[in-house]
Amino acid sequence: MNFPLVSALLGPQQQRMGAGRMLAWLALAAMLLVTLLPLWFVLKTALLPHADLFQHSSDLMLHQPTLANFARVLGLLSPEENLRLGGSGADINFARALGNSLLFTSIVVVLQISSSAMAAYAFARLRFPGRQWLFALFIGSMMVPGVVTLIPNFVLIKELGWLNSMAGMVAPFCLMQGFSMFFLRQFFLSIPRDLEEAAVLDGAGHIFVFCRIVLPLSVAPLATIAMLTGINTWNEFFWPYLVARDEAMQVLPVALQTFKAQSPQGQPDWTGLMAAASIAVLPTLVLLAAFGRRVVESVQFSGGK
């Protein structure tokens, strides 16, 4: 519909801004749809009875939802009930895999945030020979693909006898990463030096200043890096799959792959696999929904510094 009075009041510039904003919202809606549609199919398959899987696999709407697949994956049903409901006979110790993932993620987050924060403070405040060159090397490490260091890391872990152990899974991720160090350094540079200089005049050392002044003022960026690191570590598959093949040490992504590969009845248990995948992705979605805005704001601040 055309409203001449409204068009005359808005003017051509406001009309162009309105059209551009509408196109931007349409583009965002299309990208959101492309992003959420696979997640919806995962959840829909997890809620489908196994007998209806192939009949309604391409339907967008859900038919006769059931929570039986989640009960099967969580081990709440007997093997006989599992097979009766359409299970393939594959088994997954979901609780143990979930515990391994939580432990693996927690250790990596704590060690990586600690080492990255100390390195970032050193580059932001301390003056020592070769500081600029060393900082450039750290930034350059962000451009090295992970596959380049895969074989050397595996050989080192094997020589140390850390295969099929939590130490072997954690070792390549426990030290500072280039992005984490750079992100925190940018924030530390924004902290007023007057606070630190006042503490130094009172006799405080660098460790006291770092622990009692800098870290309490950096809760937001530390939480942002912790969340990003935690999500990446939670979804890590290839390195734990390569190093910890023992079933007792499998993290959740590796356990899902093993569950998919097991096919005693000749066909993978797709409904059970999608149910397990839905539970596995839930912590990531909760973190992003709760702290997504804070992550964007912190990244924008550090990037503009």
C-alpha positions as CSV (number, residue, x, y, z in Angstrom):
1,M,0.0,0.0,0.0
2,N,1.1,3.5,-0.8
3,F,0.8,6.3,1.8
4,P,1.7,9.7,0.1
5,L,1.5,11.6,3.4
6,V,3.8,9.3,5.2
7,S,6.2,9.2,2.3
8,A,6.2,13.0,2.2
9,L,6.9,13.3,6.0
10,L,9.7,10.7,6.0
11,G,11.5,11.9,2.9
12,P,13.7,9.9,0.5
13,Q,16.6,9.3,2.9
14,Q,14.3,7.8,5.7
15,Q,12.6,5.6,3.1
16,R,16.0,4.3,1.9
17,M,17.0,3.6,5.5
18,G,13.7,1.7,6.1
19,A,14.2,-0.4,3.0
20,G,17.8,-1.2,3.8
21,R,16.9,-2.1,7.4
22,M,14.1,-4.4,6.1
23,L,16.5,-6.1,3.7
24,A,19.0,-6.5,6.6
25,W,16.3,-8.1,8.8
26,L,15.3,-10.5,6.0
27,A,18.9,-11.5,5.5
28,L,19.3,-12.2,9.2
29,A,16.1,-14.2,9.3
30,A,17.3,-16.3,6.3
31,M,20.7,-16.9,8.0
32,L,18.9,-17.8,11.3
33,L,16.6,-20.2,9.5
34,V,19.6,-21.9,7.8
35,T,21.4,-22.2,11.2
36,L,18.4,-23.5,13.2
37,L,16.9,-25.9,10.6
38,P,19.5,-28.6,11.1
39,L,19.1,-28.4,14.9
40,W,15.4,-28.7,14.5
41,F,15.8,-31.9,12.4
42,V,18.1,-33.3,15.1
43,L,15.6,-32.7,17.8
44,K,12.7,-33.9,15.6
45,T,14.5,-37.2,14.9
46,A,15.3,-37.6,18.6
47,L,11.6,-37.3,19.4
48,L,10.3,-39.6,16.7
49,P,9.4,-43.2,17.4
50,H,11.9,-45.5,15.6
51,A,9.1,-47.1,13.6
52,D,8.2,-43.7,12.0
53,L,11.8,-42.6,11.3
54,F,11.9,-43.2,7.5
55,Q,8.2,-42.5,7.0
56,H,8.4,-39.0,8.4
57,S,12.1,-38.2,8.1
58,S,11.6,-35.4,5.6
59,D,8.6,-33.8,7.3
60,L,9.1,-30.5,9.0
61,M,6.4,-31.1,11.6
62,L,6.6,-33.6,14.4
63,H,4.4,-36.7,14.5
64,Q,3.7,-38.5,17.7
65,P,6.6,-37.3,19.8
66,T,8.1,-39.6,22.4
67,L,10.9,-39.4,25.0
68,A,11.7,-43.1,24.8
69,N,14.8,-42.4,22.7
70,F,16.2,-40.2,25.5
71,A,15.4,-42.8,28.1
72,R,17.2,-45.5,26.0
73,V,20.4,-43.3,25.6
74,L,20.5,-42.5,29.3
75,G,20.4,-46.2,30.1
76,L,17.0,-46.0,31.9
77,L,15.6,-49.0,29.9
78,S,16.6,-52.6,29.9
79,P,18.3,-54.1,26.7
80,E,15.0,-56.0,25.9
81,E,13.0,-52.7,26.1
82,N,15.7,-51.0,24.0
83,L,15.4,-53.5,21.2
84,R,11.6,-53.6,21.4
85,L,11.5,-49.8,20.9
86,G,13.7,-50.0,17.8
87,G,17.2,-49.8,19.2
88,S,20.0,-51.4,17.2
89,G,21.6,-53.1,20.2
90,A,24.3,-50.5,20.4
91,D,25.2,-49.3,23.9
92,I,26.7,-46.0,25.1
93,N,27.7,-45.3,28.7
94,F,26.4,-41.7,28.5
95,A,27.1,-40.9,32.2
96,R,30.7,-41.9,31.9
97,A,31.2,-40.1,28.6
98,L,29.5,-37.0,30.0
99,G,31.8,-37.1,33.1
100,N,34.9,-37.4,31.0
101,S,33.8,-34.4,28.8
102,L,33.1,-32.3,31.9
103,L,36.5,-33.2,33.4
104,F,38.4,-32.7,30.1
105,T,36.7,-29.3,29.5
106,S,37.2,-28.1,33.1
107,I,40.9,-28.9,33.2
108,V,41.5,-27.3,29.8
109,V,39.6,-24.1,30.6
110,V,41.3,-23.6,34.0
111,L,44.8,-24.2,32.7
112,Q,44.4,-22.3,29.5
113,I,42.8,-19.2,31.1
114,S,45.5,-19.2,33.9
115,S,48.4,-19.3,31.5
116,S,46.8,-17.0,28.9
117,A,46.1,-14.4,31.6
118,M,49.6,-14.4,32.9
119,A,51.1,-14.2,29.4
120,A,48.7,-11.4,28.5
121,Y,49.6,-9.3,31.6
122,A,53.3,-9.8,30.9
123,F,52.9,-8.5,27.3
124,A,50.7,-5.7,28.4
125,R,52.7,-4.3,31.3
126,L,56.2,-5.7,31.6
127,R,59.1,-4.5,29.6
128,F,61.8,-7.1,28.7
129,P,64.1,-7.7,25.7
130,G,62.5,-9.3,22.7
131,R,59.0,-8.6,23.9
132,Q,57.7,-7.4,20.5
133,W,59.2,-10.3,18.6
134,L,57.9,-12.8,21.1
135,F,54.4,-11.3,20.9
136,A,54.6,-11.4,17.1
137,L,55.4,-15.1,17.3
138,F,52.3,-15.7,19.5
139,I,50.1,-13.9,17.0
140,G,51.7,-15.8,14.2
141,S,50.9,-19.1,15.9
142,M,47.2,-18.3,15.3
143,M,47.9,-18.9,11.6
144,V,49.3,-22.4,12.0
145,P,46.8,-25.1,11.2
146,G,46.3,-27.6,13.9
147,V,47.1,-30.5,11.6
148,V,50.7,-29.3,11.4
149,T,51.3,-30.0,15.1
150,L,49.1,-33.1,15.2
151,I,51.8,-35.7,14.5
152,P,54.5,-34.1,16.7
153,N,52.1,-33.9,19.6
154,F,51.0,-37.5,19.1
155,V,54.6,-38.7,19.1
156,L,55.4,-36.7,22.2
157,I,52.3,-38.0,24.1
158,K,53.2,-41.6,23.0
159,E,56.8,-41.2,24.2
160,L,55.6,-39.9,27.6
161,G,53.3,-42.9,28.0
162,W,50.2,-40.7,28.2
163,L,48.0,-42.6,25.7
164,N,44.5,-43.4,26.9
165,S,44.9,-41.0,29.8
166,M,43.4,-37.6,30.7
167,A,46.9,-36.1,30.8
168,G,47.4,-37.0,27.1
169,M,44.1,-35.5,26.1
170,V,44.7,-32.3,28.0
171,A,48.4,-31.7,27.3
172,P,48.1,-29.9,23.8
173,F,45.4,-27.6,25.1
174,C,46.7,-26.7,28.6
175,L,49.0,-23.8,27.7
176,M,48.1,-20.4,26.4
177,Q,46.5,-20.0,23.0
178,G,47.3,-17.0,20.7
179,F,43.8,-15.7,20.5
180,S,43.2,-16.0,24.3
181,M,46.4,-14.2,25.1
182,F,45.8,-11.4,22.5
183,F,42.2,-10.9,23.6
184,L,43.1,-10.5,27.3
185,R,46.1,-8.3,26.5
186,Q,43.9,-5.9,24.7
187,F,41.7,-5.6,27.8
188,F,44.6,-5.3,30.2
189,L,45.9,-2.4,28.1
190,S,42.7,-0.5,28.9
191,I,43.1,-0.8,32.7
192,P,44.3,2.6,34.1
193,R,48.0,2.4,35.1
194,D,47.3,4.7,38.0
195,L,45.8,1.8,40.0
196,E,48.8,-0.3,39.5
197,E,51.3,2.5,40.1
198,A,49.5,3.3,43.4
199,A,49.8,-0.3,44.5
200,V,53.5,-0.4,43.5
201,L,54.1,2.8,45.6
202,D,52.6,1.0,48.6
203,G,55.2,-1.8,48.1
204,A,53.1,-4.3,46.0
205,G,54.8,-6.5,43.5
206,H,53.7,-7.7,40.1
207,I,52.1,-10.8,41.4
208,F,50.0,-8.9,44.0
209,V,49.0,-6.4,41.3
210,F,48.0,-9.1,38.9
211,C,46.0,-11.2,41.4
212,R,44.4,-8.4,43.5
213,I,43.9,-5.6,41.0
214,V,44.0,-6.8,37.4
215,L,42.1,-10.0,37.6
216,P,39.1,-8.7,39.7
217,L,38.7,-5.9,37.1
218,S,38.8,-8.5,34.2
219,V,36.0,-10.8,35.2
220,A,34.0,-10.1,32.0
221,P,36.8,-10.9,29.4
222,L,38.0,-13.8,31.5
223,A,34.4,-15.3,31.5
224,T,34.2,-14.7,27.8
225,I,37.4,-16.5,27.0
226,A,36.4,-19.3,29.5
227,M,33.1,-19.8,27.7
228,L,34.6,-19.8,24.2
229,T,37.4,-22.1,25.3
230,G,34.9,-24.4,27.0
231,I,32.6,-24.6,24.0
232,N,35.6,-25.5,21.7
233,T,36.9,-28.1,24.1
234,W,33.5,-29.6,24.7
235,N,33.1,-30.2,21.0
236,E,36.7,-31.4,20.4
237,F,36.6,-34.8,18.7
238,F,39.7,-35.6,16.7
239,W,42.4,-35.4,19.3
240,P,40.5,-37.3,22.0
241,Y,39.6,-39.9,19.4
242,L,43.2,-40.3,18.4
243,V,44.8,-40.4,21.9
244,A,42.1,-41.9,24.1
245,R,40.6,-44.9,22.2
246,D,39.9,-46.8,25.4
247,E,36.2,-46.8,26.1
248,A,36.7,-45.8,29.7
249,M,38.4,-42.5,28.6
250,Q,36.0,-41.6,25.8
251,V,34.6,-38.1,25.8
252,L,31.1,-37.4,24.6
253,P,31.8,-36.7,20.9
254,V,33.9,-39.8,20.6
255,A,31.3,-41.9,22.4
256,L,28.7,-40.7,19.9
257,Q,30.9,-41.8,17.1
258,T,31.4,-45.2,18.7
259,F,27.6,-45.5,19.2
260,K,27.0,-44.7,15.6
261,A,29.6,-47.3,14.4
262,Q,28.0,-50.0,16.5
263,S,25.3,-51.8,14.4
264,P,24.6,-55.2,15.9
265,Q,21.2,-55.2,14.1
266,G,22.7,-54.0,10.8
267,Q,21.5,-50.4,10.9
268,P,22.7,-47.5,13.1
269,D,20.3,-46.3,15.8
270,W,19.6,-42.9,14.3
271,T,16.9,-41.9,16.8
272,G,19.1,-42.8,19.7
273,L,22.1,-41.0,18.2
274,M,20.1,-37.8,17.6
275,A,18.8,-38.0,21.2
276,A,22.3,-38.3,22.5
277,A,23.4,-35.4,20.2
278,S,20.6,-33.2,21.5
279,I,21.7,-33.7,25.1
280,A,25.3,-33.1,24.2
281,V,24.6,-29.8,22.4
282,L,22.4,-28.6,25.2
283,P,25.2,-27.1,27.5
284,T,26.5,-25.1,24.5
285,L,23.1,-23.7,23.6
286,V,22.5,-22.7,27.3
287,L,25.8,-20.9,27.5
288,L,25.3,-19.0,24.2
289,A,21.8,-18.0,25.2
290,A,22.8,-16.8,28.6
291,F,26.1,-15.1,27.7
292,G,26.1,-14.6,24.0
293,R,25.5,-10.8,24.2
294,R,28.4,-10.5,26.7
295,V,30.7,-12.4,24.4
296,V,29.9,-10.1,21.5
297,E,30.4,-6.9,23.6
298,S,33.7,-8.2,24.9
299,V,35.0,-9.1,21.5
300,Q,33.9,-5.7,20.1
301,F,35.7,-3.9,22.9
302,S,38.9,-5.8,22.7
303,G,38.9,-5.6,18.9
304,G,38.4,-1.8,19.0
305,K,41.1,-1.2,21.6
